[in-house]
Amino acid sequence: MARKPPTTQKPESGRTAATIAAIATAPGRGGIGIVRVSGTKLLDFATALSGRQPAARLATLAEFKAADGSVIDSGLLLHFPAPQSFTGEDVVELHGHGGPVVMKMLLARCLELGATLAEPGEFTRRAYLNGKLDLAQAEAVIDLIDAATAAAARSAVRSLQGEFSRAVNGLLEQLIELRALVEATLDFPEEEVDFLEAADAVGRLGRLQQRLTQVFDRAQQGRLLHGGLHVVLAGQPNVGKSSLLNRLAGDDLAIVTSLPGTTRDVVRSTLQLEGIPLHVIDTAGLRETADPIEQIGIERSWREIERADVVVLLVDACTGVGEADRAIVAQLPRHLARVTVHNKIDLAGRTATSTDDADGVTIALSARSGDGVDLLRQALLRIAGWHPAEDVFIARERHLRALQQTRERIEQAQAQLPRLELFAEELRLAQLALATITGEFTADDLLGEIFGRFCIGK
């Protein structure tokens, strides 16, 4: 999807004029390995590598040669002339045998011919700077690579194809249109009241808010697909935390015994829950202990609780919530969502139930038999705010922040009516916040942070 180059607050470095090269396939052995090169006028570069001039966008069988003419490898040579390439520059790809040594030899030959080793994400960054992708699409590249579930991968593809960007650009068009009407009216203050009625400013603003809410909801769901939900299983020793982890995972990940204090370190597992990555962490039993190893495990448990989205506090259904459990609750972070699980209902002679109360959700279940575990899964989805949707696009925390800032500015604009100067200023600030999503206006240090998380060769 073609787009205009972004506006950045700082000029790009001189590296944008350099030819860059990197191994584009994952480390290790494989049937095929790829070395990618991007720069300007790479036809001579390709000829020096292979001894022949490749046709544009046509796979050519070639021998890749060292400086002395000896053959390093043989494979396919591809040349994509600018601007019809991923980066918008000339791109050359060497598809050879996927051994680590061969790949390093091919890369070294490219560096001998004048290329510079690419930085993480530099190919995608150039695609963004050359208008081949906007920033949201560029981020979707790494989201697709990192997708932990099929639902996350499908959503990343939608964002890569520009669906998220089109939604954002639609909002920008509405904002810009309203701003243009306001700015045109500011020169004629005697017509301000007529403008508000004739231009339907209030109605336009309301429709913009409604559409913004819809986009925010889809992005919020996409944020869950991207980052998942971090759930910590906490409680006293021997209440069944490890058994519950094993039941949720469908595998014996944690050691389960009748001895209190068996789990001495955190045990992690990532599961899928309706397409959402569920990062479940089993922790050491929380209690006073003189055992120095167990103390370390308990300290790590509290650190995990501090970073969690949800804590699942397990208590023994046979004894209920006791003083020790209440002491744990008193130390939990106030902002943290909590599910209290009464485990071992099979021993207590109780049935599986789920109830909402002032402190969160309380669920009675049996980790051993699995009775009531689905109630826990549904409660976690509800706490996360998840509702199934096929049109979710992948989103990140910065996207949600930008959308939230836009919402706040539009609310401020609404509060300024009928003072058009202040109304126009709030609309301008809303547009700037929204434009950071696609990168129409983006600080250069933000680009460094985003693309620095990519792998080398992408």
KATA-V316519 format. One record per run of one state. SS is the DSSP state (H for helix, E for strand, C for the rest). FROM is the first residue (numbers start at 1). LEN is the number of residues. If there is no record, write none. Layout:
ss=SS from=FROM len=LEN
ss=SS from=FROM len=LEN
This chain:
ss=C from=1 len=6
ss=E from=7 len=2
ss=C from=9 len=5
ss=H from=14 len=4
ss=C from=18 len=2
ss=E from=20 len=4
ss=C from=24 len=6
ss=E from=30 len=10
ss=C from=40 len=3
ss=H from=43 len=8
ss=C from=51 len=5
ss=E from=56 len=1
ss=C from=57 len=3
ss=E from=60 len=6
ss=C from=66 len=5
ss=E from=71 len=10
ss=C from=81 len=9
ss=E from=90 len=9
ss=C from=99 len=1
ss=H from=100 len=13
ss=C from=113 len=3
ss=E from=116 len=2
ss=C from=118 len=4
ss=H from=122 len=8
ss=C from=130 len=5
ss=H from=135 len=12
ss=C from=147 len=3
ss=H from=150 len=11
ss=C from=161 len=2
ss=H from=163 len=24
ss=C from=187 len=2
ss=H from=189 len=10
ss=C from=199 len=2
ss=H from=201 len=27
ss=C from=228 len=1
ss=E from=229 len=7
ss=C from=236 len=5
ss=H from=241 len=9
ss=C from=250 len=17
ss=E from=267 len=7
ss=C from=274 len=2
ss=E from=276 len=7
ss=C from=283 len=9
ss=H from=292 len=16
ss=C from=308 len=2
ss=E from=310 len=7
ss=C from=317 len=6
ss=H from=323 len=9
ss=C from=332 len=5
ss=E from=337 len=7
ss=C from=344 len=1
ss=H from=345 len=4
ss=C from=349 len=4
ss=E from=353 len=5
ss=C from=358 len=2
ss=E from=360 len=5
ss=C from=365 len=8
ss=H from=373 len=12
ss=C from=385 len=12
ss=H from=397 len=20
ss=C from=417 len=3
ss=H from=420 len=19
ss=C from=439 len=2
ss=E from=441 len=2
ss=C from=443 len=1
ss=H from=444 len=8
ss=C from=452 len=7
